[in-house]
Amino acid sequence: MIMHNKMSKKKILAAILLASLPVFGFSQKNKQKEDTTAVIKEFMIVCNQYKTLPMHLSLKHSNSAAISVSREDTAAMEADFFITEGGSYIRYGNTEQIVNDSLVLMVSLDQQVMMLYPNKRNLRAQLSSFMGLQMADSSVLKMAAAYTSAVLPAQNADKGIIELKNRSPLPGTDIVKEIITLTYNIKAKNPEQVVYIRRTLMPIDKSEWDSLPGHEESNVKLVKIKESYFIVNERKAVFDYKEISHNAEIKLPVSITDRITRNQLGEFVPAKGFQDYHLSVEESGLN
């Protein structure tokens, strides 16, 4: 379901759409009982039943890190997903993806760059790839082998919390390297927040660590593996869900023809209002 130091955009999209799925509620007596297979199976079932069109998903995605090494580590952005039988429109921060039955257009609004290429998969196949997981006993067992899962107690009776932990610790340690926590409304079966934590090891000289001001009071952990020292860097991605809708009236707010058009020679060119954008076209399959 779910790198090295960074999550790829594809994995982020998969995580967003998977984590946004409504999750079945558990009875109160099972709130603190671990049942890896059962809980993961609920994730898998919901993942498949969520493939319902039309769909509008709106959320806020924010990142943080114990030690920031790139702008992505502190990024915050709004995201909107509109998916209908006729196509899809995704805006993720300053990037757009617009899809119809034959074309895919990627638009970087801040870089003023557009990329057009043929759509080689139907919409439902794309939706399945976004979801990431398929409901099958073998998949459940594979996930259960990789992750432990638990239903955690929630302060509000209307809320549910499911936590997945990667069974493989950071190399040479007993530190959990990956944690996914889903908070959701049990009655509406809708997610409210997903927190994805990924820990990595960063090599450091012990003398350099000792000279860092405030290291003793910081939340950054130093570990020794054999004769080497490492900082445990913890990156956190938080997805706060604002709206999930399957209203029959949902329409795409933007179409490909709002961004590109054809000139008199039949060539694709930027549409009015986007003339300053550089358009790159993959010619194969776009005749």
Buried (B, 14 or more C-beta within 10 A) or exposed (E): BBEEBBBEEEBBBBBBBBBBBBBBBBEEEEBEEEBBEBBBBBBBBBBBEBBEBBBBBBBBBEBBBBBEEEEBBEEEBEBBBBBBEBBBBBBBBEBBBBBBEEBBBBBBBEEEBBBBBEBEEEBEEBBBEBBBBEBEEEBBBEBBEBBBBBBEEBEEEEBBBBBBBBBEBBEEBEBBBBBBBBBBBBEEBBBBBBBBBBBBBBEBEEEEBEEEEEEEEEEBBBBEEEEEBBBBBBBBBBBBBEEBBEEEEBEBEBBBEBBBBEEEEEEBBBBEEBEEBEBEBEEEEEE
